[in-house]
Amino acid sequence: MIRFVLAALLMAIAGSAAAQTKPNPANAPGAADTKVRLQTLGYTDVHDLRRGADGQWTAKATRGNVEKSVTASPNGSVIAR
């Protein structure tokens, strides 16, 4: 009986831990989508593409023979510095 209670308790704890993870929204752009978006905006040599905890993508890219740090937000806006 104790084994049954312990097994049920472990399954309940594992289920609640799995329920706390946030799934990636289906409409969130991935790395390939972000790279294509930057290329359609005229950026070339897109590299060091990384996704932050806030869902924004950062990368290094070249535009007009000048390398810039680029940030692409999930809503589609792009900021270059």
N, CA and C of each residue as an Amber inpcrd file, in Angstrom:
protein
   243
   0.8080000  -1.1840000   0.0000000   0.0000000   0.0000000   0.0000000
   0.8620000   1.2630000   0.0000000   1.9470000   1.2460000   0.7650000
   2.8360000   2.4070000   0.8160000   3.4780000   2.6360000  -0.5420000
   3.8270000   1.5640000  -1.2340000   4.4330000   1.7030000  -2.5720000
   3.4590000   2.3720000  -3.5350000   2.2040000   1.9890000  -3.4330000
   1.1960000   2.5820000  -4.3020000   1.0460000   4.0820000  -4.0330000
   1.0240000   4.4630000  -2.7910000   0.8930000   5.8730000  -2.4200000
   2.1170000   6.6540000  -2.8770000   3.3110000   6.0930000  -2.6830000
   4.5300000   6.7680000  -3.1300000   4.5630000   6.9070000  -4.6450000
   4.1500000   5.8640000  -5.3570000   4.1320000   5.9320000  -6.8190000
   3.1410000   6.9920000  -7.2870000   1.9720000   7.0680000  -6.6770000
   0.9760000   8.0720000  -7.0450000   1.4850000   9.4760000  -6.7470000
   2.1710000   9.6380000  -5.6260000   2.7260000  10.9340000  -5.2600000
   3.7990000  11.3750000  -6.2510000   4.6820000  10.4680000  -6.6300000
   5.7300000  10.7900000  -7.6090000   5.1440000  11.1720000  -8.9630000
   4.1040000  10.4750000  -9.3790000   3.4760000  10.7980000 -10.6620000
   2.8080000  12.1630000 -10.5920000   2.2110000  12.5030000  -9.4760000
   1.5700000  13.8170000  -9.3260000   2.6020000  14.9340000  -9.3620000
   3.7240000  14.7220000  -8.6940000   4.7880000  15.7350000  -8.6930000
   5.3700000  15.8880000 -10.0900000   5.6200000  14.7980000 -10.7820000
   6.1670000  14.8620000 -12.1360000   5.1930000  15.5370000 -13.0840000
   3.9190000  15.2880000 -12.9200000   2.9110000  15.9170000 -13.7800000
   2.8310000  17.4090000 -13.5630000   2.9260000  17.8570000 -12.3200000
   2.8620000  19.2990000 -12.0620000   4.1250000  19.9960000 -12.5360000
   5.2690000  19.3340000 -12.4620000   6.5070000  19.9360000 -12.9520000
   6.4650000  20.0700000 -14.4660000   5.9180000  19.0930000 -15.1570000
   5.8230000  19.1700000 -16.6150000   4.8260000  20.2370000 -17.0420000
   3.8110000  20.4740000 -16.2590000   2.8040000  21.4740000 -16.6120000
   3.3280000  22.8920000 -16.4610000   4.4280000  23.0980000 -15.7630000
   4.9570000  24.4320000 -15.5460000   5.8470000  24.9140000 -16.6780000
   6.2650000  24.0540000 -17.5720000   7.0920000  24.4890000 -18.6870000
   6.2410000  25.2080000 -19.7120000   6.7910000  26.2680000 -20.2980000
   6.0500000  27.0460000 -21.2810000   6.3610000  26.5180000 -22.6850000
   5.3600000  26.1510000 -23.4350000   5.6230000  25.7130000 -24.8020000
   5.9280000  26.9100000 -25.6930000   6.6550000  26.6680000 -26.7480000
   6.9630000  27.7150000 -27.7170000   5.7090000  27.9910000 -28.5300000
   5.2400000  29.2360000 -28.5600000   4.0360000  29.5330000 -29.3390000
   4.2250000  29.1620000 -30.8140000   3.1780000  28.6750000 -31.4190000
   3.2650000  28.2100000 -32.8060000   3.5990000  29.3330000 -33.7750000
   3.2260000  30.5550000 -33.4480000   3.4780000  31.6610000 -34.3690000
   4.8040000  32.3680000 -34.1070000   5.6000000  31.9170000 -33.1370000
   6.8920000  32.5350000 -32.8600000   7.8780000  32.1620000 -33.9680000
   8.5740000  33.1540000 -34.5200000   9.5120000  32.8490000 -35.6010000
  10.7250000  32.0800000 -35.0810000  11.1910000  31.1520000 -35.8910000
  12.3840000  30.3950000 -35.5580000  13.6110000  31.0630000 -36.1480000
  14.7590000  30.4240000 -36.0060000  16.0160000  30.9880000 -36.4910000
  15.9980000  31.1560000 -38.0060000  15.4940000  30.1660000 -38.7120000
  15.4740000  30.2520000 -40.1770000  14.5470000  31.3750000 -40.6430000
  13.3810000  31.5080000 -40.0050000  12.4530000  32.5830000 -40.3560000
  13.0730000  33.9500000 -40.1140000  13.7580000  34.0810000 -38.9980000
  14.3790000  35.3620000 -38.6570000  15.4880000  35.7070000 -39.6350000
  16.2810000  34.7260000 -40.0110000  17.3670000  34.9720000 -40.9660000
  16.8090000  35.4030000 -42.3180000  15.7540000  34.7400000 -42.7690000
  15.1330000  35.1110000 -44.0410000  14.5510000  36.5140000 -43.9560000
  13.9170000  36.8440000 -42.8340000  13.3510000  38.1900000 -42.6650000
  14.4400000  39.2500000 -42.7560000  15.5870000  39.0050000 -42.1020000
  16.6920000  39.9600000 -42.1650000  17.2420000  40.0750000 -43.5880000
  17.3340000  38.9560000 -44.2890000  17.8420000  38.9860000 -45.6570000
  16.9020000  39.7250000 -46.5910000  15.5970000  39.6070000 -46.3810000
  14.6540000  40.3440000 -47.2310000  14.7030000  41.8440000 -46.9460000
  15.2030000  42.2160000 -45.7700000  15.3680000  43.6350000 -45.4520000
  16.7070000  44.1850000 -45.9340000  17.4870000  43.3600000 -46.6120000
  18.7390000  43.8200000 -47.2060000  19.9860000  43.4930000 -46.4150000
  19.8690000  42.7080000 -45.3600000  21.0370000  42.3210000 -44.5750000
  21.6740000  41.0860000 -45.1870000  22.9850000  41.0590000 -45.1820000
  23.7290000  39.9040000 -45.6820000  24.6510000  39.4070000 -44.5720000
  25.2470000  38.2650000 -44.7940000  26.1880000  37.6660000 -43.8460000
  25.6220000  37.6510000 -42.4240000  24.4050000  37.1350000 -42.2850000
  23.7480000  37.0430000 -40.9750000  24.4120000  35.9010000 -40.1970000
  24.9660000  36.2260000 -39.0300000  25.6290000  35.2060000 -38.2160000
  25.4550000  35.5160000 -36.7260000  25.8690000  34.5790000 -35.8850000
  25.7070000  34.6770000 -34.4240000  24.2450000  34.9240000 -34.0390000
  23.3450000  34.2350000 -34.6950000  21.9090000  34.3910000 -34.4450000
  21.5480000  33.6360000 -33.1690000  21.0150000  34.3820000 -32.1850000
  20.6690000  33.7870000 -30.8890000  19.3340000  34.3250000 -30.4150000
  18.5770000  33.4480000 -29.7840000  17.2840000  33.8470000 -29.2330000
  17.4230000  34.1150000 -27.7460000  16.9310000  35.2720000 -27.3170000
  16.9740000  35.6370000 -25.9060000  15.7890000  35.0710000 -25.1550000
  15.8410000  35.1910000 -23.8460000  14.7600000  34.6960000 -22.9910000
  13.4510000  35.4360000 -23.2470000  13.5440000  36.6560000 -23.7490000
  12.3510000  37.4580000 -24.0300000  11.7510000  37.1710000 -25.4050000
  12.3450000  36.2350000 -26.1570000  11.8260000  35.8670000 -27.4710000
  12.4050000  36.6610000 -28.6070000  13.2390000  37.6480000 -28.3100000
  13.8560000  38.4450000 -29.3630000  15.1080000  37.7490000 -29.8760000
  15.3520000  37.8980000 -31.1720000  16.5310000  37.3330000 -31.8030000
  17.5700000  38.4270000 -31.9750000  18.8180000  38.1280000 -31.6560000
  19.9230000  39.0490000 -31.9050000  20.9050000  38.3790000 -32.8540000
  21.5470000  39.2020000 -33.6670000  22.4940000  38.6700000 -34.6440000
  23.4540000  39.7610000 -35.0590000  24.4740000  39.3670000 -35.7480000
  25.3750000  40.2860000 -36.4410000  25.0350000  40.1490000 -37.9200000
  24.9400000  41.2590000 -38.6140000  24.6080000  41.2240000 -40.0340000
  25.2330000  42.4270000 -40.7210000  25.4410000  42.2930000 -42.0060000
  26.0470000  43.3610000 -42.7880000  24.9930000  43.9960000 -43.6870000
  25.0160000  45.3160000 -43.7130000  24.1290000  46.0630000 -44.6080000
  24.8950000  47.2890000 -45.0810000  25.0180000  47.4430000 -46.3830000
  25.7780000  48.5650000 -46.9330000  27.2450000  48.5090000 -46.5500000
  27.8390000  47.3340000 -46.5400000  29.2440000  47.0980000 -46.1920000
  29.5930000  47.4920000 -44.7580000  28.5920000  47.5970000 -43.8840000
  28.8140000  47.9150000 -42.4810000  28.1710000  46.8140000 -41.6280000
  28.9780000  46.2080000 -40.7410000  28.4190000  45.1860000 -39.8600000
  27.6870000  45.8600000 -38.7050000  26.5070000  45.3510000 -38.4030000
  25.6800000  45.9170000 -37.3500000  25.1680000  44.8110000 -36.4420000
  24.8300000  45.1890000 -35.2130000  24.1120000  44.2950000 -34.3090000
  22.6350000  44.5100000 -34.5770000  21.9240000  43.4240000 -34.8230000
  20.5210000  43.5070000 -35.2170000  19.6790000  42.7610000 -34.1840000
  18.5500000  43.3620000 -33.8160000  17.5840000  42.7250000 -32.9200000
  16.2550000  42.6210000 -33.6350000  15.7040000  41.4120000 -33.7020000
  14.4140000  41.1820000 -34.3390000  13.4280000  40.7040000 -33.2800000
  12.3400000  41.4210000 -33.1270000  11.3400000  41.0520000 -32.1230000
  10.3250000  40.0780000 -32.7240000   9.6180000  39.3380000 -31.8760000
   8.6350000  38.3850000 -32.3830000   7.5000000  39.0390000 -33.1840000
   7.2210000  40.3300000 -32.9440000   6.1550000  41.0050000 -33.6800000
   6.5840000  41.4750000 -35.0630000   7.8680000  41.3110000 -35.4070000
   8.3330000  41.6430000 -36.7440000   9.2100000  42.8640000 -36.8550000
   9.3450000  43.6600000 -35.8090000  10.1750000  44.8550000 -35.9060000
  11.6450000  44.4790000 -35.8030000  12.4810000  45.2500000 -36.5080000
  13.9260000  45.0040000 -36.5440000  14.6360000  46.2950000 -36.1900000
  15.5840000  46.2110000 -35.2690000  16.3760000  47.3660000 -34.8500000
  17.8360000  47.0460000 -35.1020000  18.5450000  47.9650000 -35.7610000
  19.9700000  47.7860000 -36.0350000  20.7680000  48.8460000 -35.2750000
  21.8790000  48.4390000 -34.7120000  22.7530000  49.3730000 -33.9890000
  24.1520000  49.2860000 -34.5550000
